[in-house]
Amino acid sequence: MKFTGGLIAGIVLSASALLNNPDDQKMNHFQVIGSHNSYKQAINPKLFRFLQQRDSVGMSKIDYEHISLSDQLNLGLNALEIDVYADTKGGKYAHPKGLDWVPGQPAFDTQGVMKEPGFKVFHIEDIDFRSNCATFKLCLQELKKWSDEHPDHNPIYITMNAKDEASDKPGFTVPEKFTAQTFADLDKEILTYLGKQYLITPDDVRGSYKTLEAAVLHNNWPTLKAAKGKFIFILDEKGEKRATYIAGHPSLKGRVLFADALPGTPEAAIHIMNDAKKDLAAIQKLVKKGYIIRTRADSDTQEARANDMSSFEAAQKSGAQIISTDYYKKSTHFNSDYVISFNGGTYFKPDPLFQNGSQGSVGN
């Protein structure tokens, strides 16, 4: 068959358009910006001053707040972080001790939701306890409502901490420990109040591959189009808690959350490396292999106070797909021009490590 020059050019252009269509690219070929401790409200000023007098350095690290989850998603953020405390019987965190230390603070839990059994969402027991969605159930219901109103939204990453470490300060409420049953309850709560159809799970990515990691190294992440309207939950824990979540679920079979699993293990898919300046080359290597990496642009308010963009610049250069910040808006707690977004004020862009047609590679 003989092709004319025009026909050949048309075929080439069509192929090029298909290749460059963002919806046809894998979801791990994009970088997103999201928030850290996304639920957090400010500590009441009266309580904050009381705590600041006792630990000014420690308090400066948690002197920030966030708008509601829905408002963050409406702004364009593509990643959130939700901390959960187990509260099997209910009422464990219904009256934080900080309310008694400083009288005259606004009422807490006026709807009584903290008295109900189930996971609670806040930063630090007894002192940093105000949240835009006080229970995990309420957070999930808010995410579902927002997703239903924006069915074509980009995939949203939800990083989670399972908080159960007791404070080193006497008198604080001692959290309930996470056990195998607690983690089973956590999975169930996500399925109950959000729903399987809203999720990308380890089973979805693993497909027919022997392990989750093998699927990742063969670039088996969904396309952006297939991932739209979905949420990806990540357990940001190591050691015993990570081991407990994986136990009995090799390659995270049947699990809802991805684990922060080390590359080289069967469960490896999403890994958290929060220091992009220190780990720049290592992050780049892992991203190119197919892993999704989460890093941070700032922490403990330090970069924002110094107006230091170097960690964010390193995060972008690293290719880490999830970049977390407390400052998608300027701080209202201290004077600084520090604010994080990609060029043009966006929070989603093609990953620079995949801009030359690289599709990732199989490796160890």
C-alpha positions as CSV (number, residue, x, y, z in Angstrom):
1,M,0.0,0.0,0.0
2,K,1.3,3.4,-0.9
3,F,0.8,6.3,1.6
4,T,0.8,9.9,0.7
5,G,2.8,12.4,2.7
6,G,-0.4,14.0,4.1
7,L,-1.7,10.7,5.3
8,I,1.5,9.7,7.0
9,A,1.7,13.1,8.7
10,G,-1.9,12.6,9.9
11,I,-1.1,9.2,11.3
12,V,1.9,10.6,13.1
13,L,0.0,13.5,14.5
14,S,-2.8,11.2,15.7
15,A,-0.3,8.9,17.4
16,S,1.4,11.9,19.0
17,A,-1.9,13.2,20.3
18,L,-2.8,9.9,21.8
19,L,0.6,9.6,23.5
20,N,0.3,13.1,24.9
21,N,-3.2,12.9,26.2
22,P,-2.9,13.3,29.9
23,D,-5.9,11.0,30.6
24,D,-4.0,8.1,28.9
25,Q,-0.9,8.5,31.0
26,K,-0.5,6.5,34.2
27,M,-1.5,8.1,37.4
28,N,2.0,7.9,38.8
29,H,3.3,10.2,36.0
30,F,1.9,13.3,37.7
31,Q,3.0,15.4,40.6
32,V,0.4,16.8,43.1
33,I,0.4,19.1,46.0
34,G,-1.6,18.4,49.1
35,S,-1.9,19.3,52.7
36,H,-0.4,18.0,56.0
37,N,-2.7,17.4,59.0
38,S,-5.5,18.5,56.7
39,Y,-8.3,18.5,59.3
40,K,-6.5,20.7,61.8
41,Q,-8.1,23.8,63.3
42,A,-6.0,26.4,65.3
43,I,-5.5,25.9,69.0
44,N,-7.7,28.4,70.8
45,P,-5.6,31.5,71.5
46,K,-6.1,31.3,75.3
47,L,-5.0,27.7,75.5
48,F,-2.1,28.4,73.0
49,R,-0.7,31.2,75.2
50,F,-0.9,28.9,78.2
51,L,1.0,26.1,76.4
52,Q,3.4,28.5,74.8
53,Q,4.6,29.7,78.2
54,R,5.6,26.2,79.0
55,D,7.1,25.1,75.6
56,S,7.5,28.0,73.1
57,V,9.6,25.9,70.7
58,G,7.2,23.0,70.6
59,M,4.2,25.2,70.2
60,S,5.7,27.1,67.3
61,K,5.8,23.9,65.4
62,I,2.1,23.4,65.5
63,D,1.0,27.0,65.1
64,Y,-1.0,26.6,61.9
65,E,-4.5,25.6,60.7
66,H,-6.4,24.5,57.7
67,I,-9.6,25.3,55.9
68,S,-12.2,22.5,55.5
69,L,-11.4,19.4,53.5
70,S,-13.9,20.4,50.9
71,D,-12.5,23.9,50.6
72,Q,-9.0,22.4,50.1
73,L,-10.3,20.1,47.4
74,N,-12.2,23.0,45.8
75,L,-8.9,24.9,45.8
76,G,-7.4,22.1,43.7
77,L,-5.3,20.2,46.2
78,N,-5.0,16.5,45.3
79,A,-3.7,15.0,48.6
80,L,-4.9,15.2,52.2
81,E,-3.7,13.8,55.5
82,I,-6.0,12.4,58.2
83,D,-4.8,11.2,61.6
84,V,-7.0,8.8,63.4
85,Y,-7.3,7.8,67.1
86,A,-9.1,4.6,68.0
87,D,-12.0,5.0,70.4
88,T,-13.7,1.7,70.6
89,K,-16.1,2.5,73.4
90,G,-16.6,6.2,72.6
91,G,-16.1,9.2,74.8
92,K,-12.3,8.8,75.4
93,Y,-11.6,12.2,73.8
94,A,-14.9,13.9,74.5
95,H,-13.5,16.3,77.1
96,P,-9.8,17.2,76.4
97,K,-7.9,18.2,79.5
98,G,-6.8,21.5,77.9
99,L,-10.4,22.8,78.4
100,D,-9.9,22.5,82.2
101,W,-6.4,24.0,82.2
102,V,-7.6,27.3,80.7
103,P,-11.2,28.3,81.5
104,G,-13.2,30.4,79.1
105,Q,-12.5,28.6,75.8
106,P,-15.3,28.0,73.2
107,A,-17.5,24.9,73.8
108,F,-16.2,21.6,72.4
109,D,-18.1,18.8,70.7
110,T,-21.5,20.6,70.9
111,Q,-23.0,17.8,68.7
112,G,-21.8,15.0,71.0
113,V,-20.0,13.1,68.2
114,M,-16.9,12.5,70.3
115,K,-19.1,10.4,72.7
116,E,-19.9,7.9,69.9
117,P,-17.7,4.8,69.4
118,G,-15.4,5.0,66.4
119,F,-12.3,6.7,65.1
120,K,-11.6,10.3,66.1
121,V,-9.6,12.8,64.1
122,F,-7.4,15.4,65.7
123,H,-3.7,16.2,66.1
124,I,-2.6,15.9,69.7
125,E,-4.7,14.6,72.6
126,D,-5.7,17.2,75.2
127,I,-3.9,20.2,73.6
128,D,-4.4,20.3,69.8
129,F,-7.9,18.7,69.6
130,R,-10.0,20.9,67.4
131,S,-10.7,19.4,64.0
132,N,-12.8,20.3,60.9
133,C,-14.1,16.8,60.9
134,A,-14.0,15.4,64.4
135,T,-14.7,11.8,63.5
136,F,-13.3,9.7,60.7
137,K,-16.9,8.9,59.7
138,L,-17.6,12.6,59.2
139,C,-14.4,13.0,57.2
140,L,-15.3,10.1,54.9
141,Q,-18.9,11.4,54.4
142,E,-17.5,14.8,53.5
143,L,-15.1,13.2,50.9
144,K,-18.0,11.2,49.4
145,K,-20.2,14.2,49.1
146,W,-17.5,16.3,47.5
147,S,-16.6,13.4,45.1
148,D,-20.2,13.0,44.1
149,E,-20.4,16.7,43.3
150,H,-17.1,16.5,41.3
151,P,-17.2,13.0,39.7
152,D,-14.4,13.7,37.2
153,H,-11.9,14.8,39.9
154,N,-8.3,13.8,39.8
155,P,-7.3,10.9,42.1
156,I,-7.0,12.1,45.7
157,Y,-4.3,10.6,47.9
158,I,-5.2,10.3,51.6
159,T,-2.2,9.7,53.9
160,M,-3.1,8.4,57.3
161,N,-1.4,8.1,60.7
162,A,-2.7,5.6,63.2
163,K,-2.1,7.6,66.4
164,D,-1.5,5.6,69.5
165,E,1.7,6.9,71.1
166,A,1.4,8.0,74.7
167,S,2.6,11.5,75.5
168,D,5.9,11.8,77.5
169,K,4.2,14.5,79.6
170,P,2.3,13.2,82.7
171,G,-1.4,13.6,82.9
172,F,-2.2,13.3,79.3
173,T,-4.9,10.9,78.0
174,V,-3.3,7.6,76.9
175,P,-4.4,6.6,73.4
176,E,-5.9,3.2,72.6
177,K,-3.4,0.9,70.8
178,F,-3.9,-0.2,67.2
179,T,-4.3,-3.9,66.9
180,A,-5.2,-6.3,64.1
181,Q,-8.8,-5.8,64.9
182,T,-8.5,-2.0,65.0
183,F,-7.0,-2.0,61.5
184,A,-9.8,-4.3,60.3
185,D,-12.2,-1.8,61.7
186,L,-10.4,1.0,60.0
187,D,-10.7,-0.7,56.6
188,K,-14.4,-1.4,57.3
189,E,-15.1,2.2,58.1
190,I,-13.6,3.4,54.8
191,L,-15.7,0.8,52.9
192,T,-18.8,1.7,54.9
193,Y,-18.8,5.4,54.7
194,L,-16.9,6.0,51.4
195,G,-17.4,2.8,49.4
196,K,-15.3,0.5,47.3
197,Q,-16.3,2.2,44.1
198,Y,-14.5,5.3,45.3
199,L,-11.2,3.6,45.9
200,I,-8.1,2.4,44.3
201,T,-6.8,-0.4,46.4
202,P,-3.7,-2.6,46.4
203,D,-5.8,-5.4,44.8
204,D,-6.7,-3.0,41.9
205,V,-3.0,-2.3,41.2
206,R,-1.6,-5.8,41.8
207,G,-4.0,-7.3,39.2
208,S,-2.7,-10.6,38.0
209,Y,0.9,-10.0,39.2
210,K,2.3,-12.3,41.9
211,T,3.1,-9.3,44.2
212,L,2.1,-5.7,44.5
213,E,5.7,-4.6,43.9
214,A,5.9,-6.7,40.7
215,A,2.8,-4.9,39.4
216,V,4.3,-1.5,40.3
217,L,7.6,-2.3,38.6
218,H,5.7,-3.3,35.5
219,N,3.9,0.0,35.5
220,N,0.5,-1.4,36.4
221,W,-0.9,1.8,38.0
222,P,-4.3,2.9,36.5
223,T,-4.3,5.6,33.9
224,L,-5.3,9.0,35.0
225,K,-8.7,8.5,33.3
226,A,-9.3,5.2,35.1
227,A,-8.3,6.8,38.4
228,K,-10.6,9.8,38.2
229,G,-13.2,10.0,40.9
230,K,-11.2,7.8,43.2
231,F,-9.2,8.0,46.4
232,I,-6.0,6.2,47.4
233,F,-5.4,5.7,51.1
234,I,-1.9,5.3,52.5
235,L,-0.9,4.1,56.0
236,D,2.0,6.3,57.1
237,E,3.4,4.0,59.7
238,K,6.5,1.8,60.1
239,G,7.6,-0.9,62.5
240,E,5.0,-2.8,64.5
241,K,2.0,-0.9,63.2
242,R,2.9,-1.5,59.6
243,A,3.7,-5.1,60.3
244,T,0.3,-5.6,62.0
245,Y,-1.5,-4.1,59.0
246,I,0.3,-6.4,56.5
247,A,0.1,-9.5,58.7
248,G,-2.2,-12.1,57.0
249,H,-2.4,-10.0,53.9
250,P,0.7,-10.7,51.8
251,S,1.0,-8.0,49.0
252,L,-1.8,-6.3,50.9
253,K,-4.4,-8.6,49.5
254,G,-7.8,-7.6,50.7
255,R,-6.6,-4.4,52.3
256,V,-8.0,-1.0,51.7
257,L,-4.8,1.1,52.4
258,F,-1.5,0.9,50.8
259,A,1.4,0.6,53.3
260,D,4.5,2.7,53.5
261,A,6.4,-0.4,52.5
262,L,10.1,-0.5,51.8
263,P,11.1,-1.0,48.1
264,G,12.2,-4.6,47.7
265,T,9.3,-6.0,49.8
266,P,6.2,-7.6,48.2
267,E,4.0,-4.8,49.5
268,A,6.0,-2.0,48.1
269,A,4.1,0.5,46.0
270,I,3.9,3.8,47.8
271,H,6.8,5.0,50.0
272,I,7.2,8.1,52.2
273,M,10.5,10.0,52.1
274,N,10.0,13.4,53.6
275,D,13.4,14.9,53.1
276,A,13.7,15.6,49.3
277,K,16.9,17.6,49.7
278,K,18.7,14.7,51.4
279,D,17.1,11.9,49.4
280,L,16.9,13.6,46.0
281,A,18.7,11.0,44.0
282,A,17.1,8.1,45.8
283,I,13.6,9.4,45.2
284,Q,14.3,10.0,41.5
285,K,15.5,6.4,41.2
286,L,12.5,5.0,42.8
287,V,10.0,7.2,40.9
288,K,11.6,6.1,37.6
289,K,11.1,2.5,38.6
290,G,7.4,3.0,39.1
291,Y,7.0,3.6,42.8
292,I,4.9,6.5,44.1
293,I,6.8,8.6,46.6
294,R,5.4,11.2,49.1
295,T,7.6,14.0,50.3
296,R,7.2,17.3,52.1
297,A,7.8,20.9,51.1
298,D,7.9,22.1,54.7
299,S,7.5,20.9,58.2
300,D,7.1,22.3,61.7
301,T,6.5,25.8,60.2
302,Q,10.2,26.2,59.7
303,E,10.4,26.8,56.0
304,A,7.4,29.1,56.1
305,R,8.9,31.3,58.8
306,A,12.1,31.6,56.9
307,N,10.4,31.9,53.5
308,D,12.7,29.0,52.4
309,M,11.5,27.3,49.2
310,S,14.5,25.0,48.8
311,S,12.7,21.9,50.1
312,F,9.8,22.5,47.7
313,E,12.2,23.0,44.8
314,A,14.0,19.7,45.7
315,A,10.6,18.0,46.0
316,Q,9.6,19.0,42.5
317,K,13.0,18.0,41.1
318,S,12.9,14.7,42.8
319,G,9.8,13.7,40.9
320,A,8.0,12.6,44.1
321,Q,4.4,12.4,43.1
322,I,2.9,13.7,46.3
323,I,4.2,16.9,47.8
324,S,2.8,17.9,51.2
325,T,2.6,21.4,52.7
326,D,0.9,23.3,55.4
327,Y,0.9,26.5,53.3
328,Y,-1.2,26.3,50.1
329,K,-2.3,29.7,51.6
330,K,-0.1,32.2,53.4
331,S,0.0,31.9,57.2
332,T,-2.4,33.9,59.2
333,H,-0.3,33.1,62.4
334,F,2.9,35.0,61.5
335,N,4.2,37.3,58.7
336,S,5.6,35.4,55.7
337,D,5.1,35.4,52.0
338,Y,5.7,31.6,51.9
339,V,3.0,29.8,49.9
340,I,3.3,26.6,47.9
341,S,1.9,25.9,44.4
342,F,3.2,24.9,41.0
343,N,3.7,27.5,38.3
344,G,0.4,29.2,37.5
345,G,-1.0,28.6,41.0
346,T,-1.9,25.0,40.3
347,Y,-1.5,21.8,42.4
348,F,-1.3,19.2,39.7
349,K,1.1,18.8,36.8
350,P,3.0,16.2,34.7
351,D,5.9,14.6,36.6
352,P,9.2,16.0,35.2
353,L,10.8,12.6,35.3
354,F,8.3,11.3,32.7
355,Q,8.4,14.1,30.2
356,N,10.6,12.4,27.7
357,G,8.5,9.4,27.1
358,S,10.0,7.4,30.0
359,Q,7.5,4.8,31.2
360,G,9.4,3.4,34.2
361,S,11.3,0.2,34.1
362,V,11.5,-3.2,35.8
363,G,14.1,-3.4,38.4
364,N,15.0,-4.3,42.0
